[in-house]
């Protein structure tokens, strides 16, 4: 596959070197219990209340692998077209830091004869309207670490605090090949991967809650030349931050090279507030994790029948969902894309349609007024007080002529803000559409009296002024007049 | 296989052990003798023997994804050398900068 043009990823015209990006993400798997013990995975519990001898690494305790976590890992491998290895093992990654009480993390290391859960997949993304295949290097399972708190101030300065609730929570790591060529592609990849994992019901993938975390490495490669020295960027808390951090890093490396200096291989942290990456304090010694096979866990064997069963039970993935919505409901591509942006939105659409409203009308509302509300407030559709039943009821009010389409948009906002049924909003605020002719005629007569100029033009046969007068009727009624009735009555009066 | 002073120092550092010069000297000798003993295995032909990390003929020991009771926080923190507001309290560690 060829690209139509070389990308200038930085937007800074930073020279002829090509940006090369690889991504490493960790997602929290949707399990009820931890990876190797039965402690619940719920978020936000008081510190150190979701721990047991296993996740505290107490002597004599033994880990036992969570079947559901394996299944979700396999589901991801199948969705990404990876090769699932018939035997994989777990390993200890040894390091001395209080975020793991055992002084090692159980992970799946990769070396000769010891493959991880799965390798060699692909995820297709859109780059400039064309498909681009990003190779997936590996998918493996591991456990999360504890949360560290560093209290500020003189009292707490001498110590750090540790909450082991998160320690042992199931994580899956996905690593790409260095196949991305711009920060924008990295953003597209993350959005596509997040969508895939959400539709596959593998992870909630909420970066702001830490259930999806992303590290990225970036280097600059001269045309036809050897790969450049790469830096790893960490600490990005949104997809937008990943894109910004990579754009910053690309420009920084260009500038380093332009000065005739060399890029140092290092880990850099993104500072969201200042919009820069900075080098972490270099460690006193090189990393030496002394990986070795975890003796407390037996090998994991996955046969073809297990993979087939996983494939059989795979939920409908975003691309298939989108195509089905277009084929079944005749949706426009734009609407179908928007509706399949999240599983919650897709589910909301299909549930609303079963309640009766026309699919295209539902799609218009979701991609219009509802999407506008979600964007404005930075929320997802399953986080607001709108249900398929309520949206359906609102659309029925429009259909019956009880409210105008324009008023309905205000009703929608009120419904969400006050957690109310549409009928209750219309009733409480007196938003019923005015179709009663006697009432409207009074308004029409006043508008004509107030605007003698336009009225005279229409009497003289110049109907161009008619929309202006209809607008005045709408204005005088707070948008509640039935526009068709207003139009007809004005014509009657001015003929 | 001989083991040198620097290797012992490196391993001690990874284990956060502070050794005196006398101890380091002693471990250079002791660890070296252990490695020499293990090196006798090099004499054995292992042609056709696969690398073995687990000797038991058992695979796929899995548990169902069911939440189980946890320890009470009092029990958990009873084992902590120090604690504060429900957290384990450890010497300050720095992240990043």
HADDOCK unambig.tbl for C-alpha pairs under 7 A between the chains (distance, minus, plus):
assign (segid A and resid 31 and name CA) (segid B and resid 65 and name CA) 6.69 0.50 0.50
assign (segid A and resid 32 and name CA) (segid B and resid 65 and name CA) 6.14 0.50 0.50
assign (segid A and resid 32 and name CA) (segid B and resid 66 and name CA) 6.43 0.50 0.50
assign (segid A and resid 32 and name CA) (segid B and resid 67 and name CA) 6.19 0.50 0.50
assign (segid A and resid 33 and name CA) (segid B and resid 65 and name CA) 5.68 0.50 0.50
assign (segid A and resid 33 and name CA) (segid B and resid 66 and name CA) 6.00 0.50 0.50
assign (segid A and resid 33 and name CA) (segid B and resid 67 and name CA) 5.05 0.50 0.50
assign (segid A and resid 38 and name CA) (segid B and resid 66 and name CA) 6.23 0.50 0.50
assign (segid A and resid 38 and name CA) (segid B and resid 67 and name CA) 4.65 0.50 0.50
assign (segid A and resid 38 and name CA) (segid B and resid 68 and name CA) 4.54 0.50 0.50
assign (segid A and resid 39 and name CA) (segid B and resid 67 and name CA) 5.61 0.50 0.50
assign (segid A and resid 39 and name CA) (segid B and resid 68 and name CA) 5.71 0.50 0.50
assign (segid A and resid 39 and name CA) (segid B and resid 69 and name CA) 6.71 0.50 0.50
assign (segid A and resid 39 and name CA) (segid B and resid 70 and name CA) 5.93 0.50 0.50
assign (segid A and resid 40 and name CA) (segid B and resid 67 and name CA) 5.23 0.50 0.50
assign (segid A and resid 47 and name CA) (segid B and resid 86 and name CA) 5.82 0.50 0.50
assign (segid A and resid 47 and name CA) (segid B and resid 87 and name CA) 6.09 0.50 0.50
assign (segid A and resid 48 and name CA) (segid B and resid 73 and name CA) 6.18 0.50 0.50
assign (segid A and resid 48 and name CA) (segid B and resid 86 and name CA) 6.64 0.50 0.50
assign (segid A and resid 48 and name CA) (segid B and resid 87 and name CA) 6.64 0.50 0.50
assign (segid A and resid 49 and name CA) (segid B and resid 72 and name CA) 6.53 0.50 0.50
assign (segid A and resid 49 and name CA) (segid B and resid 73 and name CA) 5.50 0.50 0.50
assign (segid A and resid 50 and name CA) (segid B and resid 70 and name CA) 5.79 0.50 0.50
assign (segid A and resid 51 and name CA) (segid B and resid 70 and name CA) 5.50 0.50 0.50
assign (segid A and resid 51 and name CA) (segid B and resid 71 and name CA) 6.21 0.50 0.50
assign (segid A and resid 52 and name CA) (segid B and resid 70 and name CA) 5.19 0.50 0.50
assign (segid A and resid 52 and name CA) (segid B and resid 71 and name CA) 5.31 0.50 0.50
assign (segid A and resid 64 and name CA) (segid B and resid 61 and name CA) 6.80 0.50 0.50
assign (segid A and resid 64 and name CA) (segid B and resid 62 and name CA) 6.02 0.50 0.50
assign (segid A and resid 64 and name CA) (segid B and resid 63 and name CA) 6.23 0.50 0.50
assign (segid A and resid 65 and name CA) (segid B and resid 61 and name CA) 6.82 0.50 0.50
assign (segid A and resid 65 and name CA) (segid B and resid 62 and name CA) 4.93 0.50 0.50
assign (segid A and resid 65 and name CA) (segid B and resid 63 and name CA) 5.98 0.50 0.50
assign (segid A and resid 66 and name CA) (segid B and resid 62 and name CA) 5.78 0.50 0.50
assign (segid A and resid 66 and name CA) (segid B and resid 63 and name CA) 5.13 0.50 0.50
assign (segid A and resid 66 and name CA) (segid B and resid 64 and name CA) 6.04 0.50 0.50
assign (segid A and resid 66 and name CA) (segid B and resid 65 and name CA) 5.78 0.50 0.50
assign (segid A and resid 67 and name CA) (segid B and resid 62 and name CA) 5.42 0.50 0.50
assign (segid A and resid 67 and name CA) (segid B and resid 63 and name CA) 5.73 0.50 0.50
assign (segid A and resid 67 and name CA) (segid B and resid 64 and name CA) 5.59 0.50 0.50
assign (segid A and resid 67 and name CA) (segid B and resid 65 and name CA) 6.45 0.50 0.50
assign (segid A and resid 68 and name CA) (segid B and resid 64 and name CA) 6.88 0.50 0.50
assign (segid A and resid 68 and name CA) (segid B and resid 65 and name CA) 5.76 0.50 0.50
assign (segid A and resid 158 and name CA) (segid B and resid 91 and name CA) 6.35 0.50 0.50
assign (segid A and resid 158 and name CA) (segid B and resid 92 and name CA) 5.41 0.50 0.50
assign (segid A and resid 159 and name CA) (segid B and resid 89 and name CA) 6.40 0.50 0.50
assign (segid A and resid 159 and name CA) (segid B and resid 90 and name CA) 5.52 0.50 0.50
assign (segid A and resid 159 and name CA) (segid B and resid 91 and name CA) 4.52 0.50 0.50
assign (segid A and resid 159 and name CA) (segid B and resid 92 and name CA) 3.84 0.50 0.50
assign (segid A and resid 160 and name CA) (segid B and resid 89 and name CA) 5.87 0.50 0.50
assign (segid A and resid 160 and name CA) (segid B and resid 90 and name CA) 5.36 0.50 0.50
assign (segid A and resid 160 and name CA) (segid B and resid 91 and name CA) 6.03 0.50 0.50
assign (segid A and resid 160 and name CA) (segid B and resid 92 and name CA) 4.48 0.50 0.50
assign (segid A and resid 160 and name CA) (segid B and resid 93 and name CA) 6.25 0.50 0.50
assign (segid A and resid 161 and name CA) (segid B and resid 87 and name CA) 5.45 0.50 0.50
assign (segid A and resid 161 and name CA) (segid B and resid 88 and name CA) 5.46 0.50 0.50
assign (segid A and resid 161 and name CA) (segid B and resid 89 and name CA) 4.70 0.50 0.50
assign (segid A and resid 161 and name CA) (segid B and resid 90 and name CA) 6.23 0.50 0.50
assign (segid A and resid 162 and name CA) (segid B and resid 87 and name CA) 5.28 0.50 0.50
assign (segid A and resid 162 and name CA) (segid B and resid 88 and name CA) 4.91 0.50 0.50
assign (segid A and resid 162 and name CA) (segid B and resid 89 and name CA) 6.43 0.50 0.50
assign (segid A and resid 163 and name CA) (segid B and resid 87 and name CA) 5.53 0.50 0.50
assign (segid A and resid 163 and name CA) (segid B and resid 88 and name CA) 6.74 0.50 0.50
assign (segid A and resid 280 and name CA) (segid B and resid 96 and name CA) 5.09 0.50 0.50
assign (segid A and resid 280 and name CA) (segid B and resid 97 and name CA) 5.43 0.50 0.50
assign (segid A and resid 281 and name CA) (segid B and resid 96 and name CA) 6.49 0.50 0.50
assign (segid A and resid 281 and name CA) (segid B and resid 97 and name CA) 5.88 0.50 0.50
assign (segid A and resid 293 and name CA) (segid B and resid 53 and name CA) 6.37 0.50 0.50
assign (segid A and resid 295 and name CA) (segid B and resid 54 and name CA) 6.94 0.50 0.50
assign (segid A and resid 298 and name CA) (segid B and resid 54 and name CA) 6.87 0.50 0.50
assign (segid A and resid 298 and name CA) (segid B and resid 58 and name CA) 6.53 0.50 0.50
assign (segid A and resid 298 and name CA) (segid B and resid 59 and name CA) 5.32 0.50 0.50
assign (segid A and resid 298 and name CA) (segid B and resid 60 and name CA) 6.62 0.50 0.50
assign (segid A and resid 298 and name CA) (segid B and resid 61 and name CA) 6.78 0.50 0.50
assign (segid A and resid 299 and name CA) (segid B and resid 59 and name CA) 5.10 0.50 0.50
assign (segid A and resid 299 and name CA) (segid B and resid 60 and name CA) 6.38 0.50 0.50
assign (segid A and resid 300 and name CA) (segid B and resid 59 and name CA) 5.79 0.50 0.50
assign (segid A and resid 300 and name CA) (segid B and resid 60 and name CA) 4.98 0.50 0.50
assign (segid A and resid 301 and name CA) (segid B and resid 59 and name CA) 6.46 0.50 0.50
assign (segid A and resid 301 and name CA) (segid B and resid 60 and name CA) 6.24 0.50 0.50
